[in-house]
Amino acid sequence: MENLINQDLCYGLLRDFTDLYEKGQNNLSIIQFLDEELAKYNQSSDSTELTSFFNVVKILKSFLKGEVSKEGLVFFIERQNIINSEKITSLLEIIPHSFKGSNISLQQDVENMAEVNVIVTTYNRKRYLVDAVNSILKQNYNNIKVIIIDDCSNDGTDQLIKELYKNEVKVTYLRNKINKGPGFSRKMAFENFVTGEYVLFLDDDDYLIDSNYIISAVNFHVSNPNVSFVSANVFLEYSKTNKFKITNLKLAEVNNRCDYFINFEKKGFKKPFSTLTTVFKAKALIKMGINDMKMVNDSSIYLRALLVGDGGYLNSIVGVYRVHGDNITYNLSREFIIENLQEKMLIKNLAIDKYKFNEYTMKEWFDNIAYSTIWYYLCNSAKSHSDFLSMYNWLRINCPDISNRILVDYFVKRLQSVKKFTGIYKIRGLRKKLRFKI
Protein backbone atom coordinates (compact mmCIF):
# COMPACT_ATOMS: atom_id res chain seq x y z
CA MET A 1 0.00 0.00 0.00
CA GLU A 2 2.83 2.38 0.95
CA ASN A 3 4.58 1.85 -2.40
CA LEU A 4 1.36 2.47 -4.32
CA ILE A 5 0.79 5.77 -2.50
CA ASN A 6 4.39 6.85 -3.12
CA GLN A 7 4.20 5.72 -6.74
CA ASP A 8 1.08 7.75 -7.52
CA LEU A 9 2.32 10.85 -5.72
CA CYS A 10 5.81 10.71 -7.26
CA TYR A 11 4.49 10.11 -10.77
CA GLY A 12 2.12 13.07 -10.42
CA LEU A 13 4.89 15.23 -8.97
CA LEU A 14 7.29 14.50 -11.85
CA ARG A 15 4.53 15.17 -14.37
CA ASP A 16 3.69 18.53 -12.74
CA PHE A 17 7.40 19.37 -12.49
CA THR A 18 7.88 18.79 -16.22
CA ASP A 19 4.70 20.72 -17.09
CA LEU A 20 5.89 23.75 -15.13
CA TYR A 21 9.23 23.61 -16.91
CA GLU A 22 7.56 23.35 -20.33
CA LYS A 23 5.40 26.38 -19.53
CA GLY A 24 8.54 28.42 -18.92
CA GLN A 25 8.23 28.78 -15.14
CA ASN A 26 11.47 29.93 -13.55
CA ASN A 27 13.36 27.89 -10.98
CA LEU A 28 12.15 29.90 -7.99
CA SER A 29 8.52 29.38 -8.99
CA ILE A 30 9.02 25.63 -9.36
CA ILE A 31 10.85 25.44 -6.02
CA GLN A 32 7.93 27.30 -4.42
CA PHE A 33 5.56 24.70 -5.90
CA LEU A 34 7.72 21.88 -4.48
CA ASP A 35 7.78 23.52 -1.05
CA GLU A 36 4.00 23.76 -1.10
CA GLU A 37 3.73 20.06 -1.98
CA LEU A 38 6.12 19.22 0.82
CA ALA A 39 4.15 21.27 3.35
CA LYS A 40 0.83 19.81 2.22
CA TYR A 41 1.84 16.18 2.75
CA ASN A 42 3.99 16.84 5.81
CA GLN A 43 0.77 17.62 7.66
CA SER A 44 -0.81 14.36 6.53
CA SER A 45 -1.41 11.60 9.05
CA ASP A 46 0.30 9.24 6.60
CA SER A 47 3.46 11.36 6.35
CA THR A 48 5.64 8.55 7.77
CA GLU A 49 4.65 6.39 4.79
CA LEU A 50 5.67 9.00 2.23
CA THR A 51 9.46 8.82 2.61
CA SER A 52 10.09 8.22 -1.10
CA PHE A 53 7.83 11.12 -2.08
CA PHE A 54 9.66 13.50 0.28
CA ASN A 55 13.01 12.26 -1.07
CA VAL A 56 11.93 12.97 -4.65
CA VAL A 57 10.83 16.49 -3.68
CA LYS A 58 14.23 17.13 -2.06
CA ILE A 59 16.23 15.86 -5.04
CA LEU A 60 14.15 17.92 -7.49
CA LYS A 61 14.92 21.02 -5.42
CA SER A 62 18.62 20.13 -5.42
CA PHE A 63 18.48 19.72 -9.20
CA LEU A 64 16.88 23.15 -9.68
CA LYS A 65 19.60 24.70 -7.51
CA GLY A 66 22.30 23.11 -9.67
CA GLU A 67 23.38 20.77 -6.87
CA VAL A 68 22.91 17.55 -8.84
CA SER A 69 22.98 16.76 -12.55
CA LYS A 70 20.19 15.09 -14.51
CA GLU A 71 22.15 11.84 -14.27
CA GLY A 72 22.19 12.11 -10.50
CA LEU A 73 18.51 13.08 -10.43
CA VAL A 74 17.44 10.06 -12.49
CA PHE A 75 19.76 7.76 -10.52
CA PHE A 76 18.28 8.83 -7.20
CA ILE A 77 14.64 8.57 -8.32
CA GLU A 78 15.27 5.12 -9.81
CA ARG A 79 16.74 3.96 -6.49
CA GLN A 80 13.49 4.80 -4.70
CA ASN A 81 12.10 1.68 -6.48
CA ILE A 82 8.65 3.14 -7.04
CA ILE A 83 8.68 4.17 -10.73
CA ASN A 84 10.35 2.14 -13.47
CA SER A 85 13.28 3.59 -15.40
CA GLU A 86 11.40 3.96 -18.68
CA LYS A 87 8.71 6.13 -17.11
CA ILE A 88 11.27 8.31 -15.34
CA THR A 89 13.26 8.81 -18.54
CA SER A 90 10.08 9.63 -20.47
CA LEU A 91 8.83 12.11 -17.89
CA LEU A 92 12.18 13.93 -17.65
CA GLU A 93 13.08 13.75 -21.35
CA ILE A 94 12.80 17.49 -21.99
CA ILE A 95 14.71 18.46 -18.85
CA PRO A 96 18.30 19.64 -19.60
CA HIS A 97 21.41 17.94 -18.21
CA SER A 98 21.68 20.71 -15.66
CA PHE A 99 20.18 24.13 -15.10
CA LYS A 100 22.04 27.32 -15.90
CA GLY A 101 24.11 28.23 -12.90
CA SER A 102 24.88 24.60 -12.07
CA ASN A 103 28.06 24.03 -10.07
CA ILE A 104 29.30 21.57 -12.71
CA SER A 105 31.47 23.08 -15.45
CA LEU A 106 31.54 21.13 -18.72
CA GLN A 107 34.11 23.09 -20.73
CA GLN A 108 37.19 21.17 -21.77
CA ASP A 109 40.15 21.62 -24.06
CA VAL A 110 40.23 18.18 -25.67
CA GLU A 111 43.68 18.61 -27.18
CA ASN A 112 45.29 19.65 -23.90
CA MET A 113 43.54 17.40 -21.40
CA ALA A 114 45.68 16.85 -18.33
CA GLU A 115 46.08 13.19 -17.38
CA VAL A 116 44.01 12.00 -14.43
CA ASN A 117 45.06 8.83 -12.57
CA VAL A 118 42.48 6.95 -10.48
CA ILE A 119 43.93 4.57 -7.88
CA VAL A 120 41.46 1.84 -6.86
CA THR A 121 42.46 -0.39 -3.95
CA THR A 122 40.49 -3.62 -3.51
CA TYR A 123 40.28 -6.71 -1.34
CA ASN A 124 37.62 -9.41 -1.76
CA ARG A 125 34.95 -7.05 -3.09
CA LYS A 126 34.61 -8.04 -6.71
CA ARG A 127 30.83 -7.52 -6.51
CA TYR A 128 31.47 -3.83 -5.81
CA LEU A 129 34.72 -3.28 -7.69
CA VAL A 130 33.19 -3.45 -11.16
CA ASP A 131 30.78 -0.60 -10.30
CA ALA A 132 33.71 1.53 -9.14
CA VAL A 133 35.85 0.92 -12.23
CA ASN A 134 32.97 1.31 -14.70
CA SER A 135 31.96 4.62 -13.12
CA ILE A 136 35.40 5.98 -14.02
CA LEU A 137 35.40 4.55 -17.52
CA LYS A 138 32.02 6.23 -18.15
CA GLN A 139 33.47 9.65 -17.45
CA ASN A 140 33.34 12.09 -20.37
CA TYR A 141 37.06 12.67 -20.06
CA ASN A 142 39.43 10.79 -22.30
CA ASN A 143 42.81 11.16 -20.59
CA ILE A 144 42.17 8.84 -17.63
CA LYS A 145 44.22 5.93 -16.34
CA VAL A 146 42.69 3.52 -13.81
CA ILE A 147 45.21 1.71 -11.59
CA ILE A 148 43.67 -1.25 -9.72
CA ILE A 149 45.68 -2.59 -6.78
CA ASP A 150 44.37 -6.01 -5.71
CA ASP A 151 45.53 -6.64 -2.15
CA CYS A 152 45.81 -10.42 -2.62
CA SER A 153 42.08 -11.13 -2.88
CA ASN A 154 40.94 -14.75 -2.79
CA ASP A 155 37.41 -14.28 -4.18
CA GLY A 156 38.29 -14.47 -7.87
CA THR A 157 38.90 -10.74 -8.30
CA ASP A 158 41.95 -11.32 -10.51
CA GLN A 159 40.12 -13.58 -12.97
CA LEU A 160 37.13 -11.23 -13.18
CA ILE A 161 39.15 -8.07 -13.76
CA LYS A 162 41.45 -9.70 -16.31
CA GLU A 163 38.44 -10.98 -18.22
CA LEU A 164 36.37 -7.78 -18.13
CA TYR A 165 39.16 -5.30 -18.85
CA LYS A 166 41.68 -7.31 -20.87
CA ASN A 167 41.14 -5.03 -23.88
CA GLU A 168 40.72 -1.78 -21.94
CA VAL A 169 43.87 0.32 -22.41
CA LYS A 170 42.83 2.72 -19.65
CA VAL A 171 42.98 0.00 -16.98
CA THR A 172 46.16 -1.28 -15.31
CA TYR A 173 45.74 -4.25 -12.95
CA LEU A 174 48.30 -5.07 -10.24
CA ARG A 175 48.19 -7.70 -7.49
CA ASN A 176 50.08 -7.78 -4.19
CA LYS A 177 51.67 -11.14 -3.41
CA ILE A 178 50.55 -10.86 0.20
CA ASN A 179 47.92 -8.69 1.89
CA LYS A 180 49.45 -5.31 2.73
CA GLY A 181 46.46 -3.10 3.51
CA PRO A 182 44.89 -0.23 1.53
CA GLY A 183 47.33 2.41 2.79
CA PHE A 184 50.35 0.49 1.52
CA SER A 185 48.61 -0.15 -1.80
CA ARG A 186 47.75 3.52 -2.35
CA LYS A 187 51.30 4.60 -1.59
CA MET A 188 52.86 1.93 -3.77
CA ALA A 189 50.60 2.82 -6.70
CA PHE A 190 51.37 6.51 -6.35
CA GLU A 191 55.12 6.02 -6.11
CA ASN A 192 55.37 3.60 -9.04
CA PHE A 193 52.52 4.16 -11.46
CA VAL A 194 51.18 7.71 -11.25
CA THR A 195 52.14 9.79 -14.27
CA GLY A 196 49.22 12.21 -14.36
CA GLU A 197 48.77 15.77 -13.20
CA TYR A 198 45.78 14.82 -11.04
CA VAL A 199 45.03 11.84 -8.77
CA LEU A 200 41.82 10.39 -7.32
CA PHE A 201 41.89 7.64 -4.66
CA LEU A 202 38.75 5.51 -5.07
CA ASP A 203 37.74 2.75 -2.66
CA ASP A 204 36.40 -0.39 -4.33
CA ASP A 205 32.92 -0.08 -2.81
CA ASP A 206 32.25 3.52 -3.90
CA TYR A 207 31.45 4.92 -7.34
CA LEU A 208 30.75 8.10 -9.32
CA ILE A 209 27.34 8.80 -10.89
CA ASP A 210 27.97 12.04 -12.78
CA SER A 211 29.85 11.33 -16.00
CA ASN A 212 31.02 14.96 -16.23
CA TYR A 213 32.54 15.21 -12.78
CA ILE A 214 36.19 14.70 -13.75
CA ILE A 215 35.84 17.47 -16.36
CA SER A 216 34.45 19.86 -13.79
CA ALA A 217 37.08 18.97 -11.17
CA VAL A 218 39.95 19.55 -13.61
CA ASN A 219 38.42 22.84 -14.72
CA PHE A 220 38.11 23.87 -11.09
CA HIS A 221 41.82 23.20 -10.57
CA VAL A 222 42.71 25.24 -13.63
CA SER A 223 40.59 28.16 -12.39
CA ASN A 224 41.90 27.85 -8.82
CA PRO A 225 45.62 27.05 -8.98
CA ASN A 226 46.12 27.43 -5.22
CA VAL A 227 43.93 24.47 -4.23
CA SER A 228 45.49 21.11 -3.38
CA PHE A 229 42.25 19.24 -4.05
CA VAL A 230 38.62 19.63 -5.02
CA SER A 231 35.79 17.54 -3.54
CA ALA A 232 32.01 17.30 -3.95
CA ASN A 233 28.91 15.80 -2.32
CA VAL A 234 27.65 12.20 -2.38
CA PHE A 235 24.61 10.05 -1.83
CA LEU A 236 24.91 7.66 1.10
CA GLU A 237 23.77 4.17 0.09
CA TYR A 238 22.72 1.99 3.01
CA SER A 239 23.22 -1.44 1.49
CA LYS A 240 21.26 -3.44 4.07
CA THR A 241 18.06 -1.41 3.60
CA ASN A 242 18.72 -0.21 0.03
CA LYS A 243 18.00 3.35 1.15
CA PHE A 244 19.74 6.46 -0.18
CA LYS A 245 20.41 9.73 1.64
CA ILE A 246 21.27 13.15 0.22
CA THR A 247 24.31 14.83 1.81
CA ASN A 248 25.74 18.33 1.61
CA LEU A 249 29.11 19.31 3.09
CA LYS A 250 28.17 23.01 2.97
CA LEU A 251 31.74 24.15 2.47
CA ALA A 252 32.90 27.34 0.83
CA GLU A 253 33.93 27.05 -2.82
CA VAL A 254 37.54 27.71 -1.81
CA ASN A 255 38.52 27.01 1.80
CA ASN A 256 41.62 28.67 3.22
CA ARG A 257 44.19 26.00 3.99
CA CYS A 258 45.00 27.19 7.54
CA ASP A 259 41.36 27.62 8.54
CA TYR A 260 40.35 24.24 7.13
CA PHE A 261 43.36 22.50 8.69
CA ILE A 262 42.85 23.88 12.20
CA ASN A 263 39.07 23.35 12.15
CA PHE A 264 39.08 20.05 10.27
CA GLU A 265 35.83 18.09 10.82
CA LYS A 266 34.30 20.90 12.87
CA LYS A 267 31.16 22.82 11.84
CA GLY A 268 31.71 24.53 8.51
CA PHE A 269 34.81 22.45 7.77
CA LYS A 270 33.53 18.92 7.27
CA LYS A 271 35.68 16.15 5.87
CA PRO A 272 34.47 14.80 2.52
CA PHE A 273 33.16 11.24 2.54
CA SER A 274 36.26 9.12 1.97
CA THR A 275 38.18 10.34 -1.11
CA LEU A 276 35.79 9.12 -3.79
CA THR A 277 35.04 12.62 -5.15
CA THR A 278 38.40 14.19 -4.35
CA VAL A 279 40.73 15.06 -7.21
CA PHE A 280 44.18 16.00 -5.88
CA LYS A 281 47.00 17.78 -7.64
CA ALA A 282 49.80 15.24 -7.92
CA LYS A 283 52.35 17.99 -7.21
CA ALA A 284 50.54 18.83 -3.97
CA LEU A 285 50.66 15.17 -2.89
CA ILE A 286 54.41 15.12 -3.50
CA LYS A 287 54.96 18.44 -1.75
CA MET A 288 52.95 17.35 1.30
CA GLY A 289 55.16 14.23 1.62
CA ILE A 290 52.90 11.36 0.60
CA ASN A 291 55.96 9.19 0.08
CA ASP A 292 56.91 9.73 3.75
CA MET A 293 53.49 8.87 5.17
CA LYS A 294 53.28 5.98 7.60
CA MET A 295 49.56 5.58 6.92
CA VAL A 296 47.88 6.77 3.72
CA ASN A 297 44.27 7.06 4.88
CA ASP A 298 41.79 9.75 3.92
CA SER A 299 41.98 12.07 6.96
CA SER A 300 45.78 12.14 6.89
CA ILE A 301 45.85 12.81 3.15
CA TYR A 302 43.46 15.74 3.56
CA LEU A 303 45.35 17.22 6.49
CA ARG A 304 48.72 17.01 4.76
CA ALA A 305 47.23 18.42 1.56
CA LEU A 306 45.90 21.41 3.51
CA LEU A 307 49.40 22.21 4.72
CA VAL A 308 50.39 23.04 1.13
CA GLY A 309 47.20 24.39 -0.46
CA ASP A 310 43.56 25.37 -0.10
CA GLY A 311 40.62 22.97 -0.27
CA GLY A 312 38.21 23.28 -3.19
CA TYR A 313 34.55 22.31 -3.18
CA LEU A 314 31.86 21.82 -5.81
CA ASN A 315 28.36 21.89 -4.35
CA SER A 316 27.17 18.99 -6.49
CA ILE A 317 26.23 15.38 -5.76
CA VAL A 318 28.49 13.31 -7.98
CA GLY A 319 29.08 9.93 -6.32
CA VAL A 320 27.84 7.23 -3.96
CA TYR A 321 29.41 6.24 -0.66
CA ARG A 322 28.24 2.79 0.38
CA VAL A 323 27.51 2.17 4.07
CA HIS A 324 27.58 -1.53 4.93
CA GLY A 325 28.86 -3.91 7.57
CA ASP A 326 32.14 -4.42 5.74
CA ASN A 327 33.22 -0.76 5.68
CA ILE A 328 36.81 -0.40 6.84
CA THR A 329 35.78 2.40 9.22
CA TYR A 330 33.57 -0.03 11.18
CA ASN A 331 36.18 -2.79 11.45
CA LEU A 332 39.28 -1.05 12.78
CA SER A 333 41.91 -2.72 14.94
CA ARG A 334 43.56 -0.96 17.86
CA GLU A 335 46.90 -1.30 16.06
CA PHE A 336 45.41 0.58 13.12
CA ILE A 337 44.14 3.35 15.42
CA ILE A 338 47.51 3.81 17.12
CA GLU A 339 49.29 3.88 13.76
CA ASN A 340 46.72 6.42 12.58
CA LEU A 341 47.36 8.62 15.63
CA GLN A 342 51.11 8.39 15.16
CA GLU A 343 50.66 9.66 11.60
CA LYS A 344 48.57 12.56 12.93
CA MET A 345 51.35 13.30 15.42
CA LEU A 346 53.81 13.52 12.54
CA ILE A 347 51.43 15.96 10.82
CA LYS A 348 51.23 18.04 14.00
CA ASN A 349 55.04 18.24 14.22
CA LEU A 350 55.28 19.04 10.52
CA ALA A 351 52.78 21.88 10.93
CA ILE A 352 54.84 23.36 13.79
CA ASP A 353 58.36 22.83 12.44
CA LYS A 354 57.90 23.50 8.73
CA TYR A 355 54.72 25.55 8.41
CA LYS A 356 55.12 27.60 11.63
CA PHE A 357 51.77 26.82 13.24
CA ASN A 358 51.47 27.88 16.89
CA GLU A 359 52.68 25.10 19.21
CA TYR A 360 49.91 25.55 21.80
CA THR A 361 47.24 25.66 19.08
CA MET A 362 48.61 22.44 17.60
CA LYS A 363 48.64 20.70 21.00
CA GLU A 364 44.95 21.53 21.42
CA TRP A 365 44.34 20.46 17.80
CA PHE A 366 46.00 17.09 18.32
CA ASP A 367 44.20 16.47 21.62
CA ASN A 368 40.86 17.01 19.88
CA ILE A 369 41.79 14.70 17.01
CA ALA A 370 43.09 12.01 19.37
CA TYR A 371 39.90 12.14 21.44
CA SER A 372 37.54 11.98 18.43
CA THR A 373 39.56 9.17 16.80
CA ILE A 374 39.69 7.03 19.92
CA TRP A 375 36.07 7.70 20.86
CA TYR A 376 34.93 6.69 17.36
CA TYR A 377 36.93 3.48 17.67
CA LEU A 378 35.49 2.67 21.11
CA CYS A 379 31.93 3.24 19.89
CA ASN A 380 32.19 1.38 16.58
CA SER A 381 35.06 -1.13 16.50
CA ALA A 382 36.34 -1.95 19.98
CA LYS A 383 35.48 -5.51 21.00
CA SER A 384 36.83 -5.89 24.54
CA HIS A 385 37.91 -4.10 27.68
CA SER A 386 41.54 -4.67 26.69
CA ASP A 387 40.89 -2.57 23.57
CA PHE A 388 39.88 0.29 25.83
CA LEU A 389 42.93 -0.17 28.08
CA SER A 390 45.24 -0.07 25.08
CA MET A 391 43.76 3.28 23.98
CA TYR A 392 43.71 4.68 27.49
CA ASN A 393 47.36 3.81 28.14
CA TRP A 394 48.39 5.39 24.84
CA LEU A 395 46.57 8.58 25.83
CA ARG A 396 48.18 8.69 29.29
CA ILE A 397 51.60 8.79 27.60
CA ASN A 398 50.88 10.98 24.56
CA CYS A 399 47.86 13.12 25.53
CA PRO A 400 47.68 13.10 29.35
CA ASP A 401 45.37 16.12 29.48
CA ILE A 402 42.51 14.18 27.88
CA SER A 403 43.12 10.69 29.29
CA ASN A 404 40.79 11.24 32.25
CA ARG A 405 38.11 12.64 29.95
CA ILE A 406 38.07 9.50 27.80
CA LEU A 407 38.06 7.35 30.95
CA VAL A 408 34.98 9.09 32.39
CA ASP A 409 33.11 9.15 29.07
CA TYR A 410 33.82 5.48 28.44
CA PHE A 411 32.77 4.55 31.97
CA VAL A 412 29.49 6.44 31.60
CA LYS A 413 28.85 4.78 28.24
CA ARG A 414 29.42 1.32 29.75
CA LEU A 415 27.17 2.09 32.71
CA GLN A 416 24.38 3.18 30.37
CA SER A 417 24.82 0.05 28.31
CA VAL A 418 24.80 -2.26 31.33
CA LYS A 419 21.79 -0.53 32.85
CA LYS A 420 19.88 -0.84 29.63
CA PHE A 421 20.54 -4.53 29.00
CA THR A 422 21.20 -6.23 32.33
CA GLY A 423 19.76 -4.08 35.10
CA ILE A 424 21.07 -1.83 37.81
CA TYR A 425 22.71 -4.50 39.98
CA LYS A 426 25.31 -5.28 37.32
CA ILE A 427 26.62 -1.71 37.45
CA ARG A 428 28.30 -2.12 40.82
CA GLY A 429 30.30 -5.09 39.57
CA LEU A 430 31.32 -3.26 36.41
CA ARG A 431 32.43 -0.22 38.44
CA LYS A 432 34.68 -2.43 40.58
CA LYS A 433 36.02 -4.20 37.50
CA LEU A 434 36.98 -0.95 35.77
CA ARG A 435 38.54 0.53 38.93
CA PHE A 436 40.55 -2.63 39.50
CA LYS A 437 41.89 -2.91 35.95
CA ILE A 438 42.87 0.74 35.63
N, C-alpha and C positions, 0 to 999 in steps of 0.2 A: 504494500500500500504506500509506504514511504517513498519508494522509487518512482511509483506512478505519479504521485503528487509533485515530486521534484522534476520528473520528466516533463510534465505538462507545463509547469511554471517556467522551467529553463527554456523550453522550446519557444514558448510565447515571448519570453524576455529577449531571446536572440532575434526573433522575428521583428519585435518592436524596435530593438537596437538598430537593426539593418534599415528598417523603414525610416527611422529618424535621420540616419546618415544619408539615405537616398534623397530625402527631402531637403537636404542642405543645412540641417541643424548644426550649430557649432558645438564644439566639445563641451563647453560649460553647460549648455542646455541639455545635452545628453547625460552628463554627469548628474545634473539636477534631477532628471527623470529617474536615474538609477538610485539616487538617494531616497527619492519618494517611494520607490518600490521596496527598498530596504526597510524604510520606516513602517510602511504599511504591513509587511509580513512579520516584522519584529514584534509587533503588538499582538500577533495571532497566538492563540492557545497552542497551536501546532508548531510553533517556531523551532522547537528542538528537533523536529523531523525535517527541517528545511535546510540542513547544513549545505548540501550541494548547491541549492539555489543561492544561498548567501555567498558561497565561494565564487559562483559564476558572476554575481554582481560585483564582487571585489576585483576579480581579474579583468572584467570589462572596464572598470574605472582605472585600473593600472594601465591598461592598453591605451585608453584615451589620454592619459598623462604622459605617454611615451615611455613607460616603465617596463614594458614587455612588448616583444614583437608579435606579429600575427602568428608566427610559428609557435611561440610560447603560449599565446592565447589558446590556439587550437589544441596544443598538447595538454594544457591544464584542463580544458573542458572535456576532452576525450577521457582523461583519467578520472573524471567524476562517475564514469560508467552509467550514464543515464540517457545519453543520446548517441546514436551510432555515428561513426566517423563521416559517412556519406552525407548525412543530414547536416552535420556541423559545417562541413566544407561547402555544401550548397547554400546554407544560410549566410555564411560569411564570405561568399565568393567575391562580392564587390568591394569588400573592405580592403584597404591598401595594406602593404607589408607593415608599415608603421605610420603613425600620424606625424605631420610636420612638427618639428620641435622635439622629436624623439631623441633619447640620449645615445642612440646607436648611430654612428657615422659610417656610411657605406662607400665613401670615396676611396679609391685605391689607384696607385700608379703601378699597373701590371708589369711594366718593364723593369721597375726598380723595387720590386717587392723584397723586403728584408726577410731572411730565413727565420722561421720559427721552429724551435725544437720542442717536442712534447715528450716528457719522460713519464712513462707509465710503469709503476712498480706493481707486481702481482704475486700472489701466493694462494693457490688452491681456490681461485674464484673465477674459473673459466665461464661460469654462467653469467657473470657480470662483466668480465673483461671485454667481451665482444662489443657490448653497448658502448663502453668507454672509447675503444679504438674507433669504432664506426662513427661516433659523434665527432671525432676529429677529422676523419677522412671526408665527412660531409660538409666541412667548412668551405665557404666560398673564398678560399685563399689557397693559391697553388703552391707557394714555397713553404711547405710544411714537411717536417721529418718526424715520424713517430718512433721513439726508442722504447721498446718493451723489455723490461728487466724481469725475468721469471726467477723468483727466489727459491728455486729447486722445488717446484710444485710436484705433487704426486697424483694429481687428479686428471691427467691427460691434457693439461694446458699446452704443452709443447706440440703434441700432435695436432691439436685443434688450430693453433695459431699458424703453424707451418702449412696446414692445408688451406686455411681461409685466405692467408695473405702471401702465399708463395709467389704470386705474380704482382704484388703491390710494391712498387719501387719506393714508396714513401715510408714503408714499415721496415724497421730493423729489429730483429728478435735476438735477445741474448739470454742465456740461462746460467745462473750461479751453480757451481758444482755442489755446494752445501748451502743451507739456509743461513743468510747473513742479516736479515732484517731490512725493512724498507729504507731506513736512513743510510745504511751502507750502500744499498743499491742506487739510491738517488745520487749520492756522492760519486760513486764509481762511474755512473753514466755521464754525469756532468764532466768529470775530469777527462774521460776517454772518448766520448762520442759527440759532445755538443760542439757544433760548428756555427750555429746561428747567432743572430743578434739578439733574439728574444727566446725565453725559456718558460715553459709551463709545466709544473709538476702535477700530474693527474693520478689520483688513486684509482685502482682498478674497479671500484664499485660506484664511482661517480661518472657523470657524463654531461656534455653540453647539449642544449636543445635549440640554440639560436645559431644558424649556419653562418651568420655574418659577424659573430662576436670577435673572432680573431682579427678581422679587418678593422673593426672599431677600436680594439685594444691597441693595435699597431699605430693607427692614426692618432690615438690619444697620446701615445709615447712621442710621436713626431711633433705634436702640438705642444707637449709639455716635457721638454728635455730634462728637467730637473727631477722627475719622478723616478724612483727605483722600480716601481711596479704599478700596475693598474688592476683593480678587482671589480667585481660586480655582485649582484644578488643572485639567489638560488631559490628553487623550490625544495622544501624538505619532503622526502618520500619515506613514509613509515611503512616498511616492507611487510610487517606482520598484519597490518590492517588495510594496506593498500590505500592509505590516505595521503593527501598532499597538502602542504602548508606554504603559504606565501610568506617570504621574509623580506626585510628591508633593513640594510645596515645603517641607513640615514647618516652617512658620512658626507663631508664636504667633497666637492669635485677634486680639489687638490688639498691634501692635509699636510701641514708643516711637519717636517720629519721630527723635530724635537718635541713638539706638542704630542704628536701621535705616539712617539716612543715612550715618553714619560707617563702618558695616560692610557697606555695600551690596555684594551679590554674594559675600560671604564666607559661610562655614559658619554656618547658622542664620539667614541674612538673604538668601536667594536672591531674584533678580529674577524676577517672574512671566514666563511665556512671552508675549512681545509685550505687547499690551494687550487681547487678545481677551476676557478675563474681567473686566477691570478697570473698575469703575463709579466715576467720579470725582464729587466734588461740584463743580458749576460754579463756585461761589463760591471754592473752594480753587484752582481753575485760574486764576481772575482774580487772586486774592491772590498767587499764586506768580509771576505775571508772564508768563503764556503769550503775551500779545500782544507781549511784548518779546523773545521767544525767537528766536534766529538759526536754530535747527534744532529742529523739533518731532518728535524721535524718542522711542522708548519710554523709554530709560534717563534721558534728560534730563527727561522729564515726571515720572517717578517721583521723581528726586532733588529737583526743585523742589517737588513736592507734599509731600515729607517735610520740607521746611523750614517748612511751615505747618500740618502735621497728622500724626497717626499713620497707620500703614498697617494696614488691616484684612484679615483672611484667613478664608475659609470652606474648611474641609478637605473639599472635594467636587470631583469631576471633572465639569465642566460644559461643556467645549468641546473642540475639536480644532484643534491647531496642525499645519499641513501642513509637512513637510520635503521639499523637492524642489530640483532644480537651479536653479530660477528664484527662490528666496528672495532677498530684498534683501540679507540678511546675508551671503550667499555671493558677492555680486557688487558689492562696494563699491569705489569709486574712491578714490585717495589724496586728492583734493580733498574728498570727502565726509568722510573720516577727520579731516582737519585742521579742517574746519568743525565736526565733532562735538567735537573736543578744545577748540576755541575756545569752544564753548557750555559745556563742562564747566568751563573756566577762569572764565567769567562766573559760573557757579554757585558755584565756590570763593570768588570775591571777594564774592559776595552773602552767602554763609554767614558770612564774616568781618566784613564791614562792617555788615550789617543784623541778622544773627542771632547775632553775638558768639561764633562758634566760634573756638577757639584757632588762631592763625596757623600755628604749627608743626605742629599736628595736621592742618590743612588742606593744608599743603604735602606732607606724607607721604601724605595721602588722594589728592591729585591725581597725585602720582608713581605711585602704585599703579594708578590708573585709566588714566593715560596709557600705562603699560607694558602693561596687559592689553588695552587697545583696539588698540594698535599691533601687539602680538604676535598677536592674533586676526586682524588684517588681513593680516599677513605670512604666516600659516599657511593662510589660506582664500581671500584675494582678490588678493594681490599677484601680478603677472604677470612683472615684470622686476627686474633689479638696480637700475634707476633708481627704482623704487617704494620699494625699501629705502632708498636714499640720501635720498630726499625725506623719509621718516619720521625717519631718523637725524639729518639736519640740523635738522629741526624740534625734535627732542629736545635737541640740543646748545644751542639757543638758549633753550628754554622749560623744560626739565627736565634740566639738565646732570648732575645726580647719578645719573641712570639711563641716560644715553646709552651709556656703556661697557658696561653690563649688556646692553642690547638688542643691541649690536654683537657681543659674545661669544656670546650665545645664538643669534643669527642665523647667525654663522659656524659654530658647532657643528652647527646644523641643516643647513646647506648641505653641510658635510663628510660628515655621515651620509648625506645624500641622494646625493651624488656617489659615495661608497664603495659604496653599495648598488647603484647602477645602472650605473656605468661603471668601477669598479675603483680601486684605490689610487693609480695613477699620475696620475689626473686631479686628485687633491687638491692636489698641489704647484702646479699651474697655477692652480687656483682661489684658493689662498692668496695667490699673487702678485697675482692680478687684484684681489682684495678690498683688499689692502694698498695697491696702486697707486691705486685709485679713491678710497679714503678718506684 
